[in-house]
Amino acid sequence: MDVLLTVAVIVLLAVIVMKKNYPVISLMGIGIAVLLLYSMITGQSVMGDASAGNRFVDVFEFVKDKFLSTFTTHGLVLMPVVGYAAYMNYIGASKLLALQAIRPFRKVKSPYFLILIVVILGGIMRLAIPSQTGLIALLMVTVYPVLLGAGMSKVAAASTCVVASAFDWGPACPTTAMVIQLSETNLDQSELFVNYQLGIFFAGLAVTAVLAFIVNQVLDKKDKFVLGSDAEEVKEEEVKGLPAFYCVLPMLPLIIMIICSKAVLGNVVVTAFGASVMSLFVTLICEFIRHRSVKPALDGTKEMFKGMGNCFCDMITLIAAATVFAGGVQKIGGFQTISGWLVHMQMPGIIMILAICAMAIIMTICIASNVPSSTTFSPFVKSIAQAGGLENQSVLLPLELASGLSRSFSPISAANVFTSKYVNIPALQLIKRNAVPLLGGLLTVIIISVTVI
């Protein structure tokens, strides 16, 4: 019953979205309806011990909690980064960056070679910036304009940034720590990274980069895209009077976050919010000096807060509504039931891993978060490894990567919602571009994990 209800809810959402209804209310409305149905059937509060005293009221308190958690996590990551980008565009620094950055690539016949560089560098940057949401926001602000200027299509440039931010790995990755803890494998996170993740995941990252390079060329050719037709032409006159070093200002939050990370400084870690505010004040000082006046420098900062407001309206509310829908789907319990069926089936080790990864992918796509799939399947890592005659790491690494990568397949994930809204491209177009490269990387990790470890 719970499995059928889960499928019905997902199909209902798909139908409503395909009819192009307002997605925020669609997601939130279905989520609330499911939560109310759950309370009526089970007689239990969706808030558990934190009940407000009435099951009906608790449903809306649940919605409040989901919105609040979204604002304090994704909101405080995306809003300041988008706001800072709007400020950079206002003062002309973004245009200057695009103008300076594309000069070395103007004579390059195929800008698609940049995909290889961006995906590899993005994967490496995840070691310093564990949050996919934080990294995708920074890449879209800094790298996306460069890829466009080099001649790439909007969808190819945007999907490249999503793929570059997709890999969950590294000694600072919270997902790795969670999977190790729940699986009770007693593995050390740093040792797991050095001995297993570094070689295996990097092989998967390299395969992903090559496939992204091929897929984007093929699909752009299929769409009859003309190189450079999506680029916004920046004229020298538009940035006249700006100091040359202003081209660094749009990249300042990214630079600060990489330096102030566990991978570089170790004990000094800054958030996207902190990095954006620090960058704002650095830029403000530069503007004081450039204008030699306080008023025009201060007036320009309003653009940052306008950008934050637009981000809240277009992106954060959609992500929050998606978490309400995901909460309703989780309460039904269909995925947990299917998980139990899979774990108790007698299958060869690699078939079991493929089945668990497939289920983790489906669950993450529907819920738009890798946490539920990780918490559902991680406790079974040891039993699956033992049943298949494998090492714990052979099961743990593919499961972690499947849960993380599949966020990029979900149209309601924070990364896809942000990117699609930022460039005004349907999320399904991004997913179409990313599916083959990311699945190729995942299969590479599974094969190496089973055959080499």
C-alpha positions as CSV (number, residue, x, y, z in Angstrom):
1,M,0.0,0.0,0.0
2,D,2.7,2.5,1.0
3,V,4.7,1.7,-2.2
4,L,1.6,2.3,-4.4
5,L,0.8,5.5,-2.6
6,T,4.4,6.7,-3.1
7,V,4.2,6.0,-6.9
8,A,0.8,7.7,-7.1
9,V,2.1,10.9,-5.4
10,I,5.2,11.1,-7.7
11,V,3.0,10.6,-10.8
12,L,0.6,13.2,-9.6
13,L,3.4,15.7,-9.2
14,A,4.8,14.9,-12.6
15,V,1.4,15.5,-14.3
16,I,0.9,18.8,-12.5
17,V,4.4,20.0,-13.4
18,M,4.1,18.9,-17.0
19,K,1.0,21.1,-17.2
20,K,3.2,24.1,-16.2
21,N,1.4,24.9,-13.0
22,Y,3.2,27.1,-10.5
23,P,5.7,24.7,-9.0
24,V,6.0,26.2,-5.6
25,I,2.3,25.8,-4.7
26,S,2.1,22.5,-6.5
27,L,4.9,21.0,-4.5
28,M,3.8,22.4,-1.2
29,G,0.1,21.6,-1.8
30,I,0.8,17.9,-2.6
31,G,3.2,17.7,0.4
32,I,0.6,19.1,2.7
33,A,-2.1,16.8,1.3
34,V,0.1,13.8,1.9
35,L,1.0,14.9,5.4
36,L,-2.7,15.4,6.3
37,L,-3.5,11.9,4.9
38,Y,-0.7,10.4,6.9
39,S,-2.0,11.9,10.1
40,M,-5.5,10.8,9.4
41,I,-4.6,7.2,8.6
42,T,-1.9,6.6,11.2
43,G,-3.4,8.8,14.0
44,Q,0.2,10.1,14.5
45,S,1.6,13.6,14.5
46,V,4.0,14.4,11.7
47,M,6.0,16.4,14.3
48,G,6.5,13.4,16.6
49,D,7.5,14.5,20.1
50,A,7.6,18.1,19.0
51,S,3.8,18.2,18.5
52,A,2.0,21.5,18.9
53,G,-0.9,19.6,20.5
54,N,-3.1,19.0,17.4
55,R,-2.3,16.7,14.4
56,F,-3.9,19.1,11.9
57,V,-1.9,22.1,13.2
58,D,1.2,19.9,13.3
59,V,1.1,19.6,9.5
60,F,1.5,23.3,9.1
61,E,4.2,23.5,11.8
62,F,6.0,20.8,9.8
63,V,5.8,23.1,6.8
64,K,7.2,26.0,8.8
65,D,10.1,23.8,10.0
66,K,10.9,22.8,6.5
67,F,10.9,26.4,5.2
68,L,12.9,27.6,8.2
69,S,15.6,24.9,7.6
70,T,15.7,25.8,3.9
71,F,16.2,29.5,4.7
72,T,19.0,28.8,7.2
73,T,20.8,26.3,4.9
74,H,20.3,26.9,1.2
75,G,19.0,30.4,1.7
76,L,22.1,31.6,3.5
77,V,24.3,30.0,0.9
78,L,22.6,31.0,-2.3
79,M,21.1,34.5,-1.5
80,P,24.4,36.3,-0.6
81,V,26.2,34.7,-3.6
82,V,23.5,35.7,-6.0
83,G,23.2,39.1,-4.4
84,Y,27.0,39.6,-4.7
85,A,26.8,38.6,-8.4
86,A,24.1,41.2,-9.0
87,Y,26.3,43.8,-7.3
88,M,29.3,42.7,-9.5
89,N,27.2,43.1,-12.6
90,Y,26.0,46.5,-11.5
91,I,29.5,47.9,-11.1
92,G,30.8,46.2,-14.3
93,A,33.2,43.8,-12.6
94,S,31.5,40.8,-14.1
95,K,31.7,42.1,-17.6
96,L,35.4,42.9,-17.0
97,L,36.0,39.3,-15.8
98,A,34.2,37.9,-18.9
99,L,36.2,40.2,-21.2
100,Q,39.6,39.4,-19.7
101,A,38.9,35.6,-19.2
102,I,37.8,34.9,-22.7
103,R,40.8,36.5,-24.5
104,P,43.0,33.4,-24.2
105,F,40.2,31.3,-25.7
106,R,39.2,33.4,-28.7
107,K,41.6,31.5,-31.0
108,V,40.5,28.1,-29.6
109,K,38.4,26.3,-32.3
110,S,36.5,24.2,-29.8
111,P,35.5,25.7,-26.4
112,Y,34.3,22.3,-25.3
113,F,37.8,21.4,-24.2
114,L,37.1,23.8,-21.3
115,I,34.6,21.2,-20.0
116,L,37.4,18.8,-19.2
117,I,39.2,21.5,-17.2
118,V,36.1,22.8,-15.4
119,V,34.8,19.4,-14.3
120,I,38.2,18.2,-13.0
121,L,38.8,21.5,-11.2
122,G,35.3,21.5,-9.8
123,G,35.7,18.0,-8.4
124,I,39.0,19.1,-6.8
125,M,37.3,22.3,-5.4
126,R,34.7,20.0,-3.6
127,L,37.6,19.0,-1.3
128,A,37.7,22.6,-0.1
129,I,34.0,23.4,-0.4
130,P,32.0,20.3,0.8
131,S,28.6,21.9,-0.1
132,Q,27.3,21.3,-3.6
133,T,24.9,24.2,-3.3
134,G,27.8,26.6,-2.3
135,L,30.1,25.4,-5.1
136,I,27.4,25.5,-7.8
137,A,26.5,29.1,-6.8
138,L,30.1,30.2,-7.0
139,L,30.8,28.4,-10.3
140,M,27.7,29.9,-11.9
141,V,28.8,33.4,-10.9
142,T,32.4,33.0,-11.9
143,V,32.9,30.2,-14.4
144,Y,29.6,30.2,-16.3
145,P,30.2,33.7,-17.9
146,V,33.6,32.6,-19.0
147,L,32.3,29.4,-20.7
148,L,29.6,31.5,-22.5
149,G,32.2,34.0,-23.6
150,A,34.3,31.2,-25.0
151,G,31.5,30.2,-27.3
152,M,29.5,27.5,-25.4
153,S,25.8,27.3,-25.4
154,K,23.9,28.3,-22.2
155,V,22.7,24.8,-21.5
156,A,26.2,23.2,-22.0
157,A,27.9,25.8,-19.8
158,A,25.3,25.5,-17.1
159,S,25.3,21.7,-17.1
160,T,29.1,21.7,-17.0
161,C,28.9,23.7,-13.7
162,V,26.4,21.3,-12.3
163,V,28.5,18.2,-13.1
164,A,31.6,19.9,-11.7
165,S,29.9,20.4,-8.4
166,A,28.3,16.9,-8.2
167,F,31.0,14.7,-6.6
168,D,30.7,14.1,-2.8
169,W,34.2,13.1,-1.6
170,G,37.1,14.2,0.6
171,P,38.1,14.1,4.3
172,A,35.8,17.1,5.0
173,C,32.7,15.7,3.3
174,P,29.8,15.4,5.7
175,T,28.2,12.7,3.6
176,T,31.2,10.4,3.9
177,A,31.2,10.9,7.7
178,M,27.5,10.1,7.9
179,V,27.8,6.9,5.7
180,I,30.7,5.6,7.8
181,Q,28.9,6.2,11.1
182,L,25.6,4.6,10.0
183,S,27.3,1.7,8.4
184,E,29.3,0.9,11.6
185,T,32.3,-0.1,9.5
186,N,34.8,1.6,11.8
187,L,36.6,3.2,8.9
188,D,38.7,6.4,9.4
189,Q,37.5,9.1,7.1
190,S,41.0,10.4,6.2
191,E,42.3,6.9,5.6
192,L,39.2,6.1,3.4
193,F,39.9,9.2,1.3
194,V,43.7,8.6,0.9
195,N,43.5,4.8,0.4
196,Y,40.3,4.5,-1.6
197,Q,38.4,7.7,-2.6
198,L,41.4,9.5,-4.0
199,G,42.2,7.0,-6.7
200,I,38.7,5.5,-7.3
201,F,36.7,8.7,-7.3
202,F,39.2,10.6,-9.4
203,A,39.0,7.8,-12.0
204,G,35.2,8.3,-11.9
205,L,35.6,12.1,-12.1
206,A,37.9,11.7,-15.2
207,V,35.4,9.5,-17.0
208,T,32.6,12.0,-16.1
209,A,34.6,14.8,-17.6
210,V,35.3,13.0,-20.8
211,L,31.7,12.0,-21.2
212,A,30.5,15.5,-20.5
213,F,32.9,16.8,-23.1
214,I,31.4,14.3,-25.7
215,V,27.7,14.6,-24.7
216,N,27.6,18.4,-24.8
217,Q,29.2,18.5,-28.2
218,V,26.8,15.9,-29.6
219,L,23.7,17.5,-28.2
220,D,24.7,21.0,-29.2
221,K,25.3,19.7,-32.7
222,K,21.9,18.0,-32.7
223,D,20.3,21.3,-31.6
224,K,22.2,23.1,-34.5
225,F,23.9,25.4,-32.0
226,V,26.2,28.0,-33.5
227,L,29.3,28.6,-31.4
228,G,29.2,32.0,-29.7
229,S,25.6,32.7,-30.4
230,D,24.7,32.6,-26.7
231,A,27.6,34.8,-25.7
232,E,26.8,38.3,-24.5
233,E,29.1,40.6,-26.3
234,V,31.1,42.8,-24.0
235,K,32.5,46.0,-25.5
236,E,35.6,47.7,-24.1
237,E,33.6,50.9,-23.7
238,E,31.3,49.2,-21.1
239,V,34.2,48.6,-18.7
240,K,36.1,51.8,-19.5
241,G,37.4,53.4,-16.3
242,L,37.4,50.2,-14.2
243,P,40.7,49.3,-12.7
244,A,42.1,46.0,-14.2
245,F,42.1,44.3,-10.9
246,Y,38.3,44.6,-10.7
247,C,38.2,41.4,-12.8
248,V,39.2,39.5,-9.6
249,L,36.4,40.8,-7.5
250,P,33.7,38.5,-8.9
251,M,35.9,35.5,-8.0
252,L,36.7,36.8,-4.5
253,P,34.1,34.7,-2.6
254,L,35.4,31.6,-4.3
255,I,39.0,32.4,-3.6
256,I,38.2,33.1,0.1
257,M,36.2,29.9,0.5
258,I,39.0,27.8,-1.0
259,I,41.7,29.4,1.2
260,C,39.6,29.4,4.4
261,S,38.8,25.7,4.2
262,K,39.8,22.5,6.0
263,A,41.7,21.4,2.9
264,V,44.0,24.5,2.9
265,L,44.1,26.4,6.3
266,G,42.6,23.5,8.2
267,N,41.4,25.3,11.3
268,V,39.9,28.3,9.6
269,V,36.7,27.7,7.7
270,V,34.4,30.3,6.2
271,T,30.8,29.9,4.8
272,A,29.5,31.2,1.5
273,F,27.6,33.8,3.5
274,G,30.8,34.9,5.3
275,A,32.9,34.9,2.1
276,S,30.2,37.0,0.2
277,V,30.0,39.6,3.0
278,M,33.8,39.8,3.3
279,S,34.0,40.3,-0.5
280,L,31.3,43.0,-0.3
281,F,33.3,45.1,2.1
282,V,36.5,44.6,0.1
283,T,34.7,45.8,-3.0
284,L,33.1,48.7,-1.0
285,I,36.6,49.9,-0.1
286,C,37.6,49.7,-3.7
287,E,34.5,51.7,-4.7
288,F,35.2,54.4,-2.1
289,I,38.7,54.8,-3.7
290,R,37.4,54.7,-7.3
291,H,34.5,57.2,-6.8
292,R,36.4,59.2,-4.2
293,S,32.9,59.7,-2.7
294,V,30.9,57.8,-0.1
295,K,27.4,58.1,-1.5
296,P,27.8,56.5,-5.0
297,A,29.8,53.6,-3.4
298,L,27.1,53.0,-0.8
299,D,24.2,53.4,-3.2
300,G,25.6,50.6,-5.4
301,T,25.3,48.0,-2.6
302,K,21.5,48.2,-2.8
303,E,21.9,45.9,-5.9
304,M,23.2,43.2,-3.7
305,F,20.1,43.1,-1.6
306,K,17.8,43.4,-4.6
307,G,19.6,40.3,-6.0
308,M,19.1,38.5,-2.7
309,G,15.4,39.3,-2.8
310,N,15.1,38.0,-6.3
311,C,16.9,34.8,-5.3
312,F,14.5,34.3,-2.4
313,C,11.4,34.8,-4.6
314,D,12.6,32.7,-7.6
315,M,14.8,30.0,-6.0
316,I,14.6,29.6,-2.2
317,T,10.8,29.3,-2.1
318,L,10.9,26.6,-4.7
319,I,13.6,24.7,-2.8
320,A,11.6,25.0,0.4
321,A,8.4,23.8,-1.2
322,A,10.4,20.8,-2.6
323,T,11.4,19.9,1.0
324,V,7.8,19.9,2.1
325,F,6.9,17.5,-0.8
326,A,9.9,15.3,0.1
327,G,8.9,15.2,3.7
328,G,5.5,13.9,2.7
329,V,7.0,11.2,0.5
330,Q,9.3,10.1,3.3
331,K,6.3,9.8,5.7
332,I,4.5,7.4,3.4
333,G,7.4,5.0,3.8
334,G,7.3,3.4,0.3
335,F,11.1,3.7,-0.2
336,Q,11.9,2.1,3.1
337,T,9.6,-0.9,2.3
338,I,11.4,-1.4,-1.1
339,S,14.7,-1.1,0.7
340,G,13.8,-3.9,3.0
341,W,12.9,-6.1,0.0
342,L,16.2,-5.5,-1.8
343,V,18.4,-6.0,1.2
344,H,16.9,-9.4,2.0
345,M,17.1,-10.7,-1.6
346,Q,19.8,-13.3,-2.3
347,M,21.8,-11.8,-5.2
348,P,25.5,-11.8,-6.3
349,G,27.6,-8.9,-4.8
350,I,27.8,-6.7,-7.8
351,I,24.1,-7.2,-8.7
352,M,23.2,-6.2,-5.1
353,I,25.4,-3.1,-5.3
354,L,23.8,-2.1,-8.6
355,A,20.3,-2.7,-7.1
356,I,21.1,-0.7,-4.0
357,C,22.6,2.2,-6.0
358,A,19.6,2.2,-8.4
359,M,17.2,2.4,-5.5
360,A,19.3,5.2,-3.8
361,I,19.2,7.1,-7.1
362,I,15.5,6.8,-7.5
363,M,14.9,7.8,-3.8
364,T,17.3,10.8,-4.1
365,I,15.6,12.0,-7.3
366,C,12.2,12.0,-5.7
367,I,13.3,13.5,-2.4
368,A,16.0,15.9,-3.8
369,S,18.4,15.1,-1.0
370,N,21.0,12.4,-0.5
371,V,20.5,12.2,3.2
372,P,17.4,10.0,3.3
373,S,19.0,7.4,0.8
374,S,22.2,7.4,2.8
375,T,20.5,6.9,6.1
376,T,18.2,4.2,4.6
377,F,20.9,2.0,3.0
378,S,24.1,2.7,5.0
379,P,23.1,0.4,8.0
380,F,23.1,-2.5,5.5
381,V,26.6,-1.9,4.1
382,K,28.2,-4.6,6.3
383,S,25.6,-7.3,5.6
384,I,25.6,-6.6,1.8
385,A,29.4,-6.8,1.7
386,Q,29.4,-10.0,3.8
387,A,26.7,-11.7,1.7
388,G,28.6,-10.8,-1.6
389,G,32.0,-11.7,-0.3
390,L,33.2,-8.1,-0.7
391,E,35.1,-5.5,1.4
392,N,33.0,-2.9,3.2
393,Q,34.5,-0.2,1.1
394,S,33.3,-1.9,-2.1
395,V,29.8,-1.3,-1.0
396,L,30.2,2.0,0.9
397,L,31.9,4.0,-1.9
398,P,29.4,3.3,-4.7
399,L,26.5,3.9,-2.3
400,E,27.9,7.3,-1.2
401,L,28.6,8.4,-4.8
402,A,25.2,7.2,-6.1
403,S,23.4,9.1,-3.3
404,G,25.4,12.3,-4.0
405,L,25.4,12.3,-7.8
406,S,21.7,11.5,-8.1
407,R,20.9,15.0,-6.7
408,S,21.9,16.2,-10.1
409,F,19.2,14.1,-11.7
410,S,16.4,15.6,-9.5
411,P,14.5,18.5,-11.1
412,I,13.7,19.8,-7.5
413,S,17.2,19.6,-6.1
414,A,18.8,22.8,-4.9
415,A,21.6,22.7,-7.5
416,N,19.2,22.2,-10.4
417,V,16.6,24.7,-9.2
418,F,19.2,27.3,-8.7
419,T,21.0,26.7,-12.0
420,S,17.8,26.5,-14.1
421,K,16.4,29.7,-12.6
422,Y,19.7,31.5,-12.8
423,V,20.0,30.9,-16.6
424,N,16.3,30.5,-17.3
425,I,16.6,26.9,-18.7
426,P,14.3,24.0,-17.8
427,A,15.9,21.7,-15.2
428,L,15.1,18.7,-17.4
429,Q,17.4,20.1,-20.1
430,L,20.2,20.1,-17.6
431,I,19.4,16.6,-16.4
432,K,19.4,15.3,-20.0
433,R,22.9,16.6,-20.4
434,N,24.2,15.3,-17.0
435,A,22.7,11.8,-16.9
436,V,25.2,10.0,-19.2
437,P,28.4,11.6,-17.8
438,L,27.4,11.1,-14.1
439,L,26.1,7.6,-14.6
440,G,29.3,6.8,-16.4
441,G,31.4,8.1,-13.5
442,L,29.3,6.1,-11.1
443,L,29.6,2.8,-13.1
444,T,33.4,3.4,-13.2
445,V,33.5,3.7,-9.4
446,I,31.3,0.5,-9.0
447,I,33.5,-1.5,-11.3
448,I,36.8,-0.5,-9.7
449,S,35.3,-0.9,-6.2
450,V,34.3,-4.5,-6.9
451,T,37.2,-5.6,-8.9
452,V,40.2,-3.8,-7.3
453,I,39.4,-3.4,-3.6
